[in-house]
Amino acid sequence: MRRRLYLAIMMLGAGMLWAAGCGNKTDEGNSVSGTESTEMAVFDYNVDDYVTLGEYKGLEVNYPVPAMSKDDLEMEIEYLLEENTKYNEVSDRGAEEGDFINIDYKGTIAGEEFEGGSDAGYEFELGEGEFPEDFEKNLIGKKKGENCTFKMTFSDDYDEGMAGKEAEFAVTVNSVSEVVVPEYNDAFVKEVTDYDTVKAYEEALEADLMTSSQEESVELAGGDALQAAVANASIKGCPEALYDACYNSTLKEYQEYADMLDMELSDFIEDDESLDEEVLSFVNEILVAQAIAKKEGFEITEKSYQEDGEKLAAEYEYESLKEFEADYGKIYVRTNLMREKAVDFLYENAKLKEMSQEEYYGGSESLEGSLEEAEDLETEMGETEQAE
């Protein structure tokens, strides 16, 4: 559910990237794939050489009480409608507000192109305010294949660099599509879900949302307990191969986010020092989780790896562990299973301090803002997939 997207953003901000695609760190900082034996050699060390555990049982941690609101339900219904919305291309009429259009555009000021003023194959909903009003109104009535050139003046509050400036835009309309949103009723629900009625669907959705909220509350409280266990432990260095794998893993994950959102890698990574701190935090969590697993007797064996790995693959909607490993690698699977077991153990042995979701996330405004950020990320991801 969508709260999982919010959780991913929280983990991204906290540097808890248990990411994919590990290899050996290259001089350029890029990931290179290796053989299975090379991958598993990352774990060829004695964790006792690096970690002396401190207190890790009975840790007091905050526990956001699972909750499901009407807004959560409505958001999921909205996503269902969005997923089944059709974009029917039209050629017998001009573009209208609410249409989804694809354009090439080039903006110039005093004859010179300016940063961010040009693009090709850009898709957006006309009238949603993605572009300035004066820009969008010039596209009303334009048909597929039409070209137009117009001037507009940016408003005084647009931004420091462009405010008050006059620009000329040359635009080609590549396509105009009518947006057809399905009607939310029993017939629609029966067609696109496993339920026959709106009532049955919403009851199941409420149960799924509550289950998702419960799982995330356990993950958050257990994750906080793991961080506390790391803080209480004495950690002396780390295996070089593990650090390299985590470095590449973290860098690759950030690069994928940047590519997905058409951003620069530097938007996610401030500098080499901050990246190093994040990687070390990542490595320390792995080491402490492994030390706890060893002491408590729930280390990853070949049998448990296969059984639990298959379950993890299914959660990611893969048909087999082999296919999952092909995309993510054995290191990803192993570290996630290790962390999951440690988090569950620490949660079960923690002293939970219950609090509301708003209290845990730092107030209702903070929670709302973070959820809006999650929705924006989901929208960006959806638009990227649609463009592809």
Buried (B, 14 or more C-beta within 10 A) or exposed (E): BBBEBBBBBBBBEEBBBBBBBBBBBEEEEEBEEBEEEBBEBBBEBEBEEBBEBEEBBEBEBBBBBBBBEEEBBEBBBBBBBEEBEEBEEBEEEBBBEEBBBBBBBBBBBEEEEBEEBBEEEBBBBBBEEEBBEBBBBBBEEBBBEBEBEBEBBBEEEEEEEBEEEEBBBBBBBBBBBBEEEBEBEBEBBBEBBEBEBBEBBBEEBBEEBBEBBBBBBBBBBBBBBBBBBBEEBEBEEBBEBBBBBBBBBBBBBBBEBBEEBEEEEEEBBEEEEEBEEBBBBBBBBBBBBBBBBBBBEBBBEEEEBEEBBBEBBEEEEBEEBEEBBEEBBBBBBBBBBBBBBBBBBBBEBBEBEEEEBBBBBEEEEEBEEBBEBBBEBBEBBEBEEEEE
